[in-house]
Amino acid sequence: IRPLEEILAEAPVEGRSASTIWRFVNEAGAQARQILEQVDYAEVSLPLITVDIDETYFDGRPILFIVEPISLAICGFYVPADNDRSSETWAPFLLILQEDQHLDIFGGVGDAAKPYPGTFQAVLEQENRFQEDIFHQQRDLQTLRRKLENSTYRAFGAEYKAASQWQKEETAEAQEKLRQAQAESLRQAEVHDAFAEYCSWVTDAFEIVDLRSGEIRDREINEWLLDEAIVAMSRLDNPDVVKMSQRLDNHKERLLLYLDWLEMQLSPLQAELHTYLDDPELEKAVLRAVARRWR
């Protein structure tokens, strides 16, 4: 509703009340339901479908959403009558999409909500078919980095204050406070700078293509880099950073799954390229040029 209010406020029409906007939303929602109930992918040629799953809240009730990320089409949505968001609700919802809409689901992507992995394992009867999105992790890493940065600035402020007090008094007590403030500001700065560096390692570990060389990453390289960042963070003198390292360690199994899927999809393309060119060095150069351009 808020985006609609902003759009209508700029349009050359009289302001619309919240109740009028609410009517527009309801009408569009009713039309969407009619369309979605008739969607059938049986006669549509699609690649392997990886669906995005998530939930949003409206009027205190959860709405489960399924989106096909290539086309951004909403494949379906469901409002549980009992507000249940467990895998017992998600799994039947996905099964309905598969059976009624003939949507051939290969896997799924979503946030770190606990029901998702079990849902896909139940529906597809296979493990390793749910990828946690990396964006929540990157966002929270940057949020923590800013928190450490602000703490460092406060420590600098305390040091300047202690230095000013020492210049006025020049007592042993003021000197000791200055020494402690200097040590603390140095510690905070070192923690922040090290953590900022390790954040860049994590971001690099999520990359698909090395932009400098065009090399397509694989699970082994990226997992090694992510492990190095996790270990390095665990050694820093800050409980929030240590907690973040534990979180990454707990979730890493599902954070890099897309690289396995990528390798699966690349193999036939690489074989086709080899048949066409029959020159390993040229094949590598072509593949890396395309990958760099894609990136």
C-alpha positions in Angstrom: 0.0 0.0 0.0 2.8 2.5 0.8 4.4 2.4 -2.7 0.9 2.9 -4.2 0.3 5.9 -2.0 3.7 7.4 -3.1 2.9 6.8 -6.8 -0.6 8.3 -6.5 0.8 11.3 -4.6 2.9 12.2 -7.6 0.2 11.5 -10.2 -1.9 14.4 -11.4 -5.0 13.2 -9.7 -6.6 13.9 -6.3 -5.1 12.1 -3.4 -6.6 8.6 -2.8 -7.5 7.5 0.6 -6.2 4.3 2.2 -9.6 2.6 1.8 -9.5 3.3 -2.0 -6.0 1.9 -2.3 -7.1 -1.1 -0.3 -9.9 -1.7 -2.8 -7.4 -1.6 -5.7 -5.2 -4.1 -3.9 -8.1 -6.4 -3.2 -9.3 -6.3 -6.8 -5.8 -7.0 -8.2 -5.4 -9.8 -5.6 -8.7 -11.5 -6.7 -7.6 -11.3 -10.3 -4.2 -12.8 -9.5 -5.8 -15.7 -7.7 -8.0 -16.5 -10.7 -4.9 -16.4 -13.0 -2.7 -18.5 -10.8 -5.3 -21.2 -10.3 -5.3 -21.7 -14.1 -1.5 -21.8 -14.6 -0.3 -25.1 -16.1 3.3 -25.7 -17.2 2.6 -29.1 -18.8 3.0 -27.8 -22.4 5.8 -25.2 -21.6 9.4 -26.1 -22.3 11.3 -25.0 -19.2 14.8 -25.5 -17.9 15.3 -27.1 -14.5 13.2 -25.0 -12.1 14.7 -23.6 -9.0 12.0 -21.9 -7.1 12.4 -19.1 -4.5 10.3 -19.6 -1.4 9.5 -17.1 1.3 6.7 -15.8 3.5 5.4 -12.4 4.1 3.0 -11.1 6.7 -0.2 -9.1 6.1 -2.6 -8.2 8.8 -0.7 -10.6 11.2 -1.1 -13.6 8.9 1.6 -15.4 6.9 1.4 -15.7 3.1 3.5 -18.4 1.6 5.0 -17.4 -1.8 6.6 -19.4 -4.6 8.5 -17.5 -7.3 10.2 -18.8 -10.4 13.4 -16.6 -10.5 14.2 -16.6 -14.2 10.8 -15.2 -15.3 10.0 -13.7 -11.8 6.6 -15.3 -12.2 4.6 -16.0 -9.0 3.9 -19.7 -9.4 1.6 -19.8 -6.4 0.7 -18.5 -2.9 -1.1 -19.9 0.1 -2.5 -18.5 3.3 -2.5 -21.1 6.0 -5.7 -21.0 8.0 -3.9 -21.9 11.2 -0.8 -19.6 10.5 1.4 -22.7 10.4 4.7 -22.1 8.5 6.3 -25.4 9.3 7.4 -28.0 6.6 4.1 -29.7 7.2 2.5 -26.7 5.5 5.1 -25.9 2.9 5.6 -29.5 1.6 1.9 -30.0 0.6 1.9 -26.5 -1.0 4.9 -27.5 -3.2 3.4 -30.8 -4.1 0.2 -29.1 -5.3 2.3 -26.9 -7.6 4.1 -29.9 -9.0 1.0 -32.0 -9.6 -1.7 -29.4 -10.5 0.6 -27.0 -12.5 3.1 -29.6 -13.7 5.9 -27.5 -12.4 9.1 -29.6 -12.4 10.9 -28.4 -9.4 14.6 -29.2 -9.2 15.5 -27.3 -6.0 14.8 -24.2 -4.1 16.4 -21.0 -2.7 15.3 -19.1 0.4 16.5 -17.6 3.7 17.6 -19.6 6.7 14.1 -20.5 7.9 14.3 -23.9 9.5 11.4 -25.6 7.6 12.8 -25.0 4.1 15.5 -27.8 3.9 13.2 -30.4 5.3 10.4 -29.3 3.0 12.5 -29.8 -0.2 13.9 -33.1 1.1 10.3 -34.3 1.7 9.0 -33.1 -1.7 11.9 -34.1 -3.9 13.0 -37.1 -1.8 16.6 -36.0 -2.2 19.1 -34.1 0.0 21.0 -31.0 -1.0 18.2 -29.4 -3.0 17.8 -26.3 -0.9 20.2 -23.3 -1.2 20.2 -20.6 1.5 20.5 -17.2 0.0 23.8 -15.4 0.6 22.4 -11.9 0.8 21.2 -12.2 4.4 24.7 -13.3 5.4 26.3 -10.4 3.5 23.9 -7.9 4.9 24.4 -9.1 8.5 28.2 -9.1 8.0 28.1 -5.4 6.9 25.8 -4.5 9.8 28.3 -6.0 12.2 31.2 -4.3 10.5 29.4 -0.9 10.9 28.7 -1.7 14.6 32.4 -2.4 15.1 33.3 0.8 13.3 31.0 2.8 15.5 32.5 1.1 18.6 36.0 2.0 17.4 35.0 5.7 16.9 33.6 5.7 20.5 36.8 4.3 21.7 38.8 7.0 19.9 36.5 9.6 21.6 37.2 8.1 25.0 41.0 8.2 24.2 40.8 11.9 23.2 38.9 12.7 26.4 41.4 10.8 28.5 44.3 12.6 26.7 42.7 15.9 27.4 42.3 15.0 31.1 45.9 13.9 31.3 47.1 17.3 29.9 45.1 19.1 32.5 46.0 17.0 35.5 49.1 15.0 34.7 48.4 12.6 37.6 49.2 8.9 37.8 45.5 8.1 37.8 44.9 10.2 34.6 47.9 8.6 33.0 46.6 5.1 33.7 43.2 6.0 32.3 44.9 7.3 29.1 47.0 4.1 28.8 43.9 2.0 29.1 41.9 4.1 26.7 44.8 3.9 24.1 45.0 0.1 24.5 41.2 -0.2 24.1 41.0 2.0 21.0 43.9 0.1 19.4 42.2 -3.2 20.2 38.9 -2.0 18.7 40.5 -0.7 15.6 42.5 -3.9 15.0 39.3 -6.0 15.4 37.4 -3.8 13.0 40.1 -3.8 10.3 40.7 -7.5 10.6 36.9 -8.2 10.4 36.5 -5.9 7.4 39.2 -7.9 5.6 37.6 -11.3 6.5 34.2 -10.0 5.3 35.8 -9.4 1.9 37.0 -13.1 2.0 33.4 -14.2 2.6 32.1 -12.1 -0.3 34.8 -13.5 -2.5 33.9 -17.0 -1.4 30.3 -16.4 -2.7 31.6 -15.4 -6.2 30.8 -17.5 -9.3 33.3 -15.9 -11.6 36.7 -14.4 -10.9 36.3 -11.1 -12.7 40.1 -10.7 -13.2 40.7 -14.0 -14.9 37.3 -15.2 -15.9 37.8 -18.4 -14.1 34.6 -20.1 -13.0 34.8 -20.9 -9.3 34.2 -24.4 -8.0 33.0 -25.6 -4.6 36.4 -26.7 -3.4 38.0 -23.2 -3.9 35.1 -21.2 -2.4 34.6 -23.6 0.5 38.3 -23.3 1.4 38.1 -19.5 1.3 35.0 -19.5 3.4 36.6 -21.8 5.9 39.6 -19.6 6.2 37.4 -16.6 6.9 35.4 -18.5 9.5 38.5 -19.6 11.4 40.1 -16.1 11.2 36.9 -14.6 12.6 36.7 -17.1 15.5 40.1 -15.8 16.7 39.2 -12.2 17.0 38.7 -10.6 20.4 35.0 -9.8 20.1 32.0 -12.0 21.1 29.8 -10.8 18.2 32.4 -11.7 15.6 32.9 -15.1 17.2 29.2 -15.6 17.1 29.1 -14.6 13.4 31.9 -17.1 12.6 29.8 -19.9 14.3 26.8 -18.9 12.3 28.6 -19.1 9.0 30.1 -22.4 10.0 26.6 -23.8 10.9 25.1 -22.6 7.6 28.0 -23.1 5.1 26.7 -26.5 3.9 23.8 -24.8 2.3 25.5 -21.6 1.3 27.6 -23.0 -1.5 25.2 -25.5 -3.0 24.7 -23.4 -6.1 28.3 -24.2 -7.2 27.4 -27.9 -7.3 24.3 -27.1 -9.4 26.4 -24.9 -11.6 29.0 -27.6 -12.3 26.1 -30.0 -13.2 24.7 -27.5 -15.7 28.2 -26.6 -17.2 29.3 -30.1 -17.9 27.2 -30.7 -21.1 28.0 -27.1 -22.3 31.7 -27.8 -21.9 31.4 -31.1 -23.7 29.5 -29.3 -26.6 32.2 -26.6 -26.7 34.9 -29.3 -26.9 33.2 -31.1 -29.8 32.9 -27.8 -31.7 36.4 -26.4 -31.1 38.6 -29.5 -30.2 41.2 -27.2 -28.7 41.5 -27.3 -24.9 43.4 -23.9 -24.6 40.9 -22.2 -26.9 38.0 -23.7 -25.1 39.3 -22.4 -21.8 39.8 -18.9 -23.3 36.3 -18.8 -24.8 34.6 -20.1 -21.6 36.5 -17.6 -19.5 35.7 -14.7 -21.9 32.0 -15.6 -21.8 32.0 -16.0 -18.0 33.8 -12.6 -17.5 31.3 -10.9 -19.8 28.4 -12.6 -17.9 29.9 -11.4 -14.6 
